[in-house]
Amino acid sequence: MLLGYQFAQQLIAYEVNECGEGFASIREAATAANVEMLFSDSKIVDGLDRIYFIRQGLVDDLITIGRDMNERGWILKIEEGYRSKEMQTRLVRKPAVFDAILKKCIWENKGQLPSTEELFQRAIVLVANIPKIGTHMSGSAVDISVFHRDDGKEVWRGNSYLEMSERTPMRSPFIENQDLQNRLKITAMMEARGFMHFPQEFWHFNKGDAGAHLLTGQPGAAKYGPVHWNPESNQVTPYDTPLSSLNPLEVIEAEAAAAMQRLQ
């Protein structure tokens, strides 16, 4: 988690020059290309539907990945696409998510309760409490799972999405070697089309944003940053304050107290 927080600080400092590109439907693009793809049917938080859209400049590469996986005998499942500010803000406060953050902090501290500041930092890493580091809010990221076409079973990566534990980092030492190999095979197929893996989450891949630039050593400003998206006009508007916390410290304190009460 410390490495994740350090990476988040690099994201905060990285230059972004938002290009203003609109969004495209992943589901519609897959159907048009006759690519077999799955989509999560669960709500993201508080009854809010998931949004299976991504930047227009990225959708073709994502569909190509889906086709590559079909040819291998796999099916790509999109768990997450774009997230609005409301979705991301409420996700940070989701009890199940916050409880997982608290438990992992206790695990890291060998049984001791963490400080509120430590919880605040972990919320930044695990659920992007700052817009600029939340690549889902840039429309440049997807969370994925993968399934076998023949029997419908998941290509096992040590855990299913959404796992939030010591097993979550891509190269976690707490998973079996075969599970790691599955993660790396999937990652190779994603990265062949430019979607880079986020080291702290085995299911998260992004392209064209600050995170992808940092992970690949690509120079120059990133073209995708956090945006508000109008589905009717397909217009995007950059965040006015991309470095402000979606949930301020006092909210995290209240959620921490509630999580500790539930833990007891």
C-alpha positions as CSV (number, residue, x, y, z in Angstrom):
1,M,0.0,0.0,0.0
2,L,2.9,2.3,0.6
3,L,4.1,1.8,-2.9
4,G,0.6,2.5,-4.1
5,Y,0.5,5.8,-2.2
6,Q,3.9,6.8,-3.6
7,F,2.6,6.1,-7.2
8,A,-0.5,8.2,-6.4
9,Q,1.8,11.1,-5.5
10,Q,3.5,10.8,-8.9
11,L,0.1,10.8,-10.6
12,I,-0.9,14.0,-8.8
13,A,2.3,15.7,-10.1
14,Y,2.1,14.5,-13.7
15,E,1.0,17.0,-16.4
16,V,-2.3,16.4,-18.1
17,N,-3.5,18.3,-21.2
18,E,-7.1,17.2,-21.6
19,C,-7.9,16.6,-25.3
20,G,-11.7,16.9,-25.0
21,E,-12.4,13.6,-26.7
22,G,-15.8,12.1,-26.3
23,F,-16.9,8.6,-25.2
24,A,-18.0,5.4,-27.0
25,S,-20.1,2.5,-25.9
26,I,-18.0,-0.7,-25.3
27,R,-21.1,-2.9,-25.5
28,E,-22.3,-1.4,-28.8
29,A,-18.8,-1.6,-30.3
30,A,-18.4,-5.3,-29.3
31,T,-21.8,-6.1,-30.8
32,A,-21.0,-4.3,-34.0
33,A,-17.6,-6.1,-34.3
34,N,-19.2,-9.5,-33.5
35,V,-16.9,-9.9,-30.5
36,E,-18.2,-12.0,-27.6
37,M,-17.9,-9.9,-24.4
38,L,-19.5,-10.0,-21.0
39,F,-20.6,-7.1,-18.8
40,S,-21.2,-7.0,-15.1
41,D,-24.9,-6.7,-14.2
42,S,-24.4,-5.5,-10.6
43,K,-24.8,-2.0,-9.3
44,I,-21.6,-0.1,-8.5
45,V,-22.9,1.6,-5.3
46,D,-26.3,2.7,-3.9
47,G,-28.3,1.5,-6.9
48,L,-26.1,3.4,-9.4
49,D,-25.7,1.5,-12.7
50,R,-22.2,0.9,-14.1
51,I,-21.3,2.9,-17.2
52,Y,-19.7,0.8,-20.0
53,F,-18.3,3.7,-21.9
54,I,-14.6,4.6,-22.6
55,R,-12.9,7.3,-24.6
56,Q,-13.5,7.0,-28.4
57,G,-9.8,6.7,-29.1
58,L,-9.5,3.6,-26.9
59,V,-12.6,1.5,-27.8
60,D,-11.1,-0.1,-31.0
61,D,-8.1,-1.3,-29.1
62,L,-10.3,-2.7,-26.3
63,I,-12.5,-4.5,-28.9
64,T,-9.4,-5.9,-30.5
65,I,-8.4,-7.3,-27.1
66,G,-11.8,-8.9,-26.8
67,R,-11.3,-10.5,-30.3
68,D,-7.8,-11.7,-29.3
69,M,-9.3,-13.4,-26.2
70,N,-12.1,-15.0,-28.2
71,E,-9.5,-16.5,-30.5
72,R,-7.7,-17.9,-27.5
73,G,-10.9,-19.4,-26.1
74,W,-11.5,-16.7,-23.6
75,I,-14.2,-14.1,-23.0
76,L,-13.3,-10.6,-21.7
77,K,-15.7,-9.3,-19.1
78,I,-15.9,-5.6,-18.5
79,E,-16.5,-5.0,-14.8
80,E,-16.1,-1.2,-14.8
81,G,-15.7,1.6,-17.3
82,Y,-16.2,5.3,-16.8
83,R,-17.2,6.6,-13.3
84,S,-18.9,9.9,-12.7
85,K,-17.9,12.1,-9.7
86,E,-21.0,11.0,-7.9
87,M,-20.2,7.3,-8.4
88,Q,-16.6,7.7,-7.3
89,T,-17.5,9.8,-4.2
90,R,-20.1,7.4,-3.0
91,L,-17.9,4.4,-3.8
92,V,-15.3,5.6,-1.3
93,R,-17.9,5.6,1.4
94,K,-19.4,2.2,0.5
95,P,-19.4,0.2,3.7
96,A,-18.0,-3.0,2.2
97,V,-15.2,-1.1,0.5
98,F,-14.3,1.0,3.6
99,D,-14.5,-2.1,5.8
100,A,-12.0,-3.8,3.5
101,I,-9.7,-0.8,3.8
102,L,-9.9,-0.8,7.5
103,K,-9.2,-4.5,7.8
104,K,-6.1,-4.3,5.5
105,C,-4.8,-1.4,7.6
106,I,-5.1,-3.4,10.7
107,W,-3.4,-6.4,9.0
108,E,-0.6,-4.1,7.9
109,N,-0.3,-2.8,11.5
110,K,-0.1,-6.3,12.9
111,G,-3.4,-6.0,14.7
112,Q,-3.3,-2.3,15.7
113,L,-5.9,0.2,14.7
114,P,-4.7,2.7,12.1
115,S,-4.7,6.4,12.3
116,T,-7.3,8.4,10.4
117,E,-4.5,9.8,8.2
118,E,-3.4,6.3,7.3
119,L,-7.0,5.4,6.4
120,F,-7.2,8.6,4.3
121,Q,-4.0,7.6,2.4
122,R,-5.3,4.0,1.8
123,A,-8.6,5.4,0.5
124,I,-6.6,7.5,-2.0
125,V,-4.8,4.3,-3.2
126,L,-7.7,1.8,-3.3
127,V,-10.6,3.8,-4.4
128,A,-9.1,7.1,-5.8
129,N,-10.4,9.7,-3.4
130,I,-8.8,12.3,-5.6
131,P,-10.1,12.8,-9.1
132,K,-6.7,13.2,-10.9
133,I,-5.6,9.7,-9.8
134,G,-8.9,8.1,-10.6
135,T,-8.5,6.9,-14.2
136,H,-12.0,5.6,-14.3
137,M,-13.1,9.3,-14.0
138,S,-10.9,10.0,-17.0
139,G,-12.8,7.4,-19.1
140,S,-9.4,5.8,-19.8
141,A,-9.6,2.7,-17.6
142,V,-11.5,-0.6,-17.4
143,D,-11.6,-3.2,-14.7
144,I,-11.8,-6.7,-16.1
145,S,-12.3,-10.4,-15.5
146,V,-11.8,-13.2,-18.0
147,F,-13.8,-16.5,-18.6
148,H,-13.3,-19.6,-20.6
149,R,-15.6,-19.8,-23.7
150,D,-16.1,-23.6,-23.5
151,D,-17.4,-24.0,-19.9
152,G,-17.9,-20.5,-18.7
153,K,-15.5,-20.9,-15.8
154,E,-13.4,-17.9,-14.7
155,V,-9.7,-17.8,-15.7
156,W,-8.6,-17.9,-12.1
157,R,-6.3,-15.1,-10.9
158,G,-6.2,-16.0,-7.2
159,N,-9.5,-14.2,-6.5
160,S,-12.4,-12.9,-8.4
161,Y,-13.1,-9.2,-8.9
162,L,-13.4,-7.2,-6.6
163,E,-10.8,-8.5,-4.2
164,M,-9.3,-6.0,-1.7
165,S,-6.6,-7.7,0.4
166,E,-3.0,-8.6,0.4
167,R,-3.8,-10.7,-2.7
168,T,-4.8,-7.6,-4.7
169,P,-1.5,-6.3,-6.1
170,M,-0.7,-7.9,-9.5
171,R,2.4,-9.7,-8.3
172,S,1.2,-10.5,-4.8
173,P,3.3,-13.1,-3.0
174,F,0.2,-14.5,-1.4
175,I,-1.2,-16.2,-4.5
176,E,-0.4,-19.5,-6.2
177,N,2.1,-19.5,-9.1
178,Q,-0.5,-20.7,-11.6
179,D,-2.8,-17.8,-10.6
180,L,0.1,-15.4,-11.2
181,Q,0.7,-16.9,-14.6
182,N,-2.9,-16.3,-15.5
183,R,-2.6,-12.7,-14.4
184,L,0.5,-12.2,-16.5
185,K,-1.0,-13.9,-19.6
186,I,-4.0,-11.6,-19.4
187,T,-1.8,-8.6,-18.8
188,A,0.3,-9.4,-21.8
189,M,-2.8,-9.4,-24.0
190,M,-4.0,-6.1,-22.6
191,E,-0.6,-4.4,-22.8
192,A,0.0,-5.6,-26.4
193,R,-2.8,-3.1,-27.2
194,G,-1.5,-0.3,-24.9
195,F,-3.7,-0.9,-21.8
196,M,-1.2,-0.9,-19.0
197,H,-1.8,-2.7,-15.7
198,F,-2.0,-0.8,-12.4
199,P,0.5,-2.6,-10.1
200,Q,-1.7,-2.4,-7.0
201,E,-4.8,-4.0,-8.6
202,F,-4.7,-7.2,-10.8
203,W,-7.9,-6.3,-12.6
204,H,-7.3,-2.6,-13.6
205,F,-5.9,-1.5,-16.9
206,N,-5.7,2.0,-18.4
207,K,-4.3,3.9,-21.4
208,G,-3.6,7.4,-22.5
209,D,-3.6,9.0,-19.0
210,A,-1.0,10.0,-16.5
211,G,-0.8,6.5,-15.0
212,A,-0.1,4.9,-18.4
213,H,2.6,7.5,-19.2
214,L,4.3,6.9,-15.9
215,L,4.2,3.1,-16.3
216,T,5.6,3.2,-19.8
217,G,8.0,6.1,-19.4
218,Q,6.2,7.9,-22.2
219,P,7.2,11.6,-22.2
220,G,4.9,14.6,-22.5
221,A,1.5,15.5,-21.1
222,A,-1.2,12.8,-20.9
223,K,-4.3,13.6,-23.0
224,Y,-6.9,12.1,-20.7
225,G,-7.7,13.5,-17.3
226,P,-10.8,13.5,-15.0
227,V,-13.9,14.8,-16.8
228,H,-17.6,15.3,-16.4
229,W,-19.4,13.6,-19.3
230,N,-22.7,14.6,-20.8
231,P,-24.2,11.4,-22.4
232,E,-26.7,13.3,-24.4
233,S,-24.2,15.6,-26.2
234,N,-21.1,13.4,-25.7
235,Q,-19.3,16.4,-24.5
236,V,-16.7,16.3,-21.7
237,T,-15.7,19.0,-19.3
238,P,-12.4,18.8,-17.3
239,Y,-12.7,19.0,-13.5
240,D,-12.2,22.4,-12.1
241,T,-10.4,21.0,-9.0
242,P,-8.8,17.7,-10.0
243,L,-6.6,17.6,-6.9
244,S,-9.4,18.2,-4.3
245,S,-10.5,15.2,-2.2
246,L,-13.9,13.8,-3.1
247,N,-14.4,13.0,0.5
248,P,-12.6,15.3,3.0
249,L,-10.8,14.1,6.0
250,E,-13.8,14.7,8.3
251,V,-15.9,12.4,6.2
252,I,-13.2,9.7,6.3
253,E,-13.0,10.1,10.0
254,A,-16.8,9.5,10.3
255,E,-16.6,6.5,8.0
256,A,-13.6,5.1,9.9
257,A,-15.6,5.4,13.2
258,A,-18.6,3.6,11.5
259,A,-16.3,0.9,10.1
260,M,-14.6,0.3,13.5
261,Q,-18.1,0.0,15.1
262,R,-19.1,-2.6,12.5
263,L,-15.8,-4.5,13.1
264,Q,-16.6,-4.8,16.8
